[in-house]
């Protein structure tokens, strides 16, 4: 008799875990695909509808990734400007959603994405590639000859000039 009760509890626990996993997947899909499927599982309040609550999470998700990518790609951000960079990142997230809990890896495919959008943007693709590489190597020694760039621009010179300028601003 006791064995039956333990089996029933185990089955109930498994169902709860499956339901939780299903809810997590639905919530993640809503965030990444700008849908509101999850809203039926969220209670509304007099101030906010269930859909509005989901949209708050969606907006926060995009803003956090944009902010993280501004830190990883400061020169690309500076060249494109706030609005164009944010738009680029939103499109990028739609095509390459973050699959890792650590935001450090979210920009891994940005260079490729920029080149996919337009070959005329090869210089921006190279810049993004180099900026991501600089984050990835975490200031280890690398040789410029080891990096394949798509454009004829001296990306490393641009990177050095940008960072030298920022240091001068910090000193003042």
C-alpha positions as CSV (number, residue, x, y, z in Angstrom):
1,X,0.0,0.0,0.0
2,X,2.8,2.4,0.9
3,X,4.5,1.7,-2.4
4,X,1.4,2.8,-4.3
5,X,1.4,6.1,-2.5
6,X,5.0,6.7,-3.3
7,X,4.4,5.9,-7.0
8,X,1.5,8.3,-7.1
9,X,3.6,11.0,-5.6
10,X,6.4,10.4,-8.1
11,X,3.9,10.5,-11.0
12,X,2.4,13.8,-9.6
13,X,5.9,15.3,-9.2
14,X,6.8,14.3,-12.7
15,X,3.6,15.9,-14.1
16,X,4.4,19.2,-12.2
17,X,7.9,19.2,-13.5
18,X,6.6,18.6,-17.1
19,X,4.1,21.4,-16.6
20,X,6.8,23.7,-15.3
21,X,9.1,22.9,-18.2
22,X,6.2,23.5,-20.6
23,X,5.5,26.9,-19.0
24,X,9.2,27.8,-19.1
25,X,9.4,27.0,-22.8
26,X,6.2,28.9,-23.6
27,X,7.4,31.9,-21.6
28,X,10.8,31.9,-23.4
29,X,9.0,31.6,-26.8
30,X,6.8,34.5,-26.0
31,X,9.9,36.6,-25.1
32,X,11.8,35.7,-28.2
33,X,8.9,35.8,-30.7
34,X,7.0,38.7,-29.3
35,X,3.9,36.6,-28.8
36,X,1.5,36.5,-25.8
37,X,0.6,32.8,-25.6
38,X,1.7,32.8,-21.9
39,X,-0.8,35.5,-21.0
40,X,-3.6,32.9,-20.4
41,X,-1.5,31.6,-17.5
42,X,-0.9,35.1,-15.9
43,X,-3.5,36.9,-13.9
44,X,-4.4,40.4,-14.9
45,X,-4.7,43.3,-12.5
46,X,-6.8,46.4,-12.6
47,X,-3.8,48.3,-13.8
48,X,-2.2,45.8,-16.3
49,X,-3.6,43.2,-18.6
50,X,-1.8,39.8,-18.8
51,X,-0.5,40.8,-22.3
52,X,0.9,44.0,-20.9
53,X,2.8,42.1,-18.2
54,X,4.3,39.8,-20.9
55,X,5.3,42.9,-23.0
56,X,7.1,44.4,-19.9
57,X,9.3,41.2,-19.8
58,X,9.8,41.3,-23.6
59,X,10.9,45.0,-23.5
60,X,13.2,44.3,-20.6
61,X,14.7,41.3,-22.3
62,X,15.6,43.3,-25.4
63,X,16.8,46.3,-23.5
64,X,19.2,44.1,-21.4
65,X,20.6,42.4,-24.4
66,X,21.1,45.8,-26.2
67,X,22.9,47.1,-23.2
68,X,25.1,44.0,-22.9
69,X,26.0,44.2,-26.6
70,X,26.8,48.0,-26.3
71,X,29.4,47.0,-23.8
72,X,30.8,44.3,-26.0
73,X,30.7,46.3,-29.3
74,X,31.4,49.9,-28.2
75,X,32.9,51.0,-31.5
76,X,30.2,49.4,-33.7
77,X,27.7,51.2,-31.4
78,X,29.5,54.5,-31.7
79,X,29.7,54.3,-35.5
80,X,26.1,53.2,-36.0
81,X,24.5,55.4,-33.3
82,X,22.0,54.5,-30.6
83,X,18.9,54.0,-32.8
84,X,20.6,52.1,-35.6
85,X,22.5,49.9,-33.2
86,X,19.4,49.1,-31.2
87,X,17.5,48.2,-34.3
88,X,20.4,46.0,-35.5
89,X,20.5,44.2,-32.2
90,X,16.8,43.6,-32.1
91,X,16.9,42.1,-35.6
92,X,19.9,40.1,-34.6
93,X,18.2,38.7,-31.5
94,X,15.2,37.6,-33.6
95,X,17.5,35.6,-35.9
96,X,20.1,34.5,-33.3
97,X,18.3,34.3,-30.0
98,X,20.6,33.9,-27.0
99,X,20.9,30.2,-26.1
100,X,23.2,30.6,-23.2
101,X,22.4,31.8,-19.7
102,X,25.5,34.1,-19.8
103,X,25.0,37.3,-21.9
104,X,28.8,37.2,-22.7
105,X,28.1,34.9,-25.7
106,X,25.0,36.7,-27.1
107,X,27.0,38.6,-29.7
108,X,28.9,35.6,-31.1
109,X,27.2,35.7,-34.5
110,X,26.8,39.5,-34.9
111,X,29.7,39.8,-37.5
112,X,28.1,37.0,-39.6
113,X,24.7,38.6,-39.2
114,X,25.9,42.0,-40.4
115,X,27.5,40.4,-43.5
116,X,24.3,38.4,-44.2
117,X,22.3,41.7,-44.2
118,X,24.5,43.4,-46.8
119,X,28.0,42.7,-48.2
120,X,28.5,46.5,-48.4
121,X,28.7,46.4,-44.6
122,X,31.8,44.3,-44.6
123,X,33.7,46.9,-42.6
124,X,31.1,46.8,-39.8
125,X,31.2,43.0,-39.9
126,X,35.0,43.1,-39.5
127,X,34.7,45.6,-36.7
128,X,32.1,43.4,-34.9
129,X,34.3,40.4,-35.4
130,X,37.3,42.1,-33.9
131,X,35.4,43.5,-31.0
132,X,33.9,40.1,-30.1
133,X,37.4,38.5,-30.5
134,X,38.8,41.1,-28.0
135,X,36.1,40.1,-25.5
136,X,36.7,36.4,-26.2
137,X,40.5,36.4,-25.8
138,X,40.1,38.6,-22.7
139,X,43.2,40.6,-23.5
140,X,45.4,37.6,-24.3
141,X,48.1,38.1,-27.0
142,X,46.8,37.7,-30.5
143,X,48.3,38.3,-33.9
144,X,46.5,40.5,-36.4
145,X,47.6,38.1,-39.1
146,X,45.5,35.4,-37.5
147,X,42.3,37.3,-38.2
148,X,40.5,37.1,-41.5
149,X,38.8,40.4,-42.3
150,X,36.2,40.8,-45.2
151,X,37.0,44.5,-45.9
152,X,40.1,46.5,-46.7
153,X,39.8,48.8,-43.7
154,X,42.4,48.7,-40.9
155,X,40.1,47.5,-38.2
156,X,42.8,47.2,-35.6
157,X,43.9,50.8,-36.2
158,X,40.3,51.9,-35.8
159,X,40.0,49.9,-32.6
160,X,43.2,51.3,-31.1
161,X,42.2,54.9,-32.0
162,X,38.8,54.5,-30.4
163,X,40.2,53.2,-27.2
164,X,43.1,55.7,-27.1
165,X,40.5,58.5,-27.5
166,X,38.4,57.0,-24.7
167,X,41.4,56.9,-22.4
168,X,42.1,60.6,-23.1
169,X,38.6,61.5,-22.2
170,X,38.8,59.5,-18.9
171,X,42.1,61.3,-17.9
172,X,40.6,64.8,-18.2
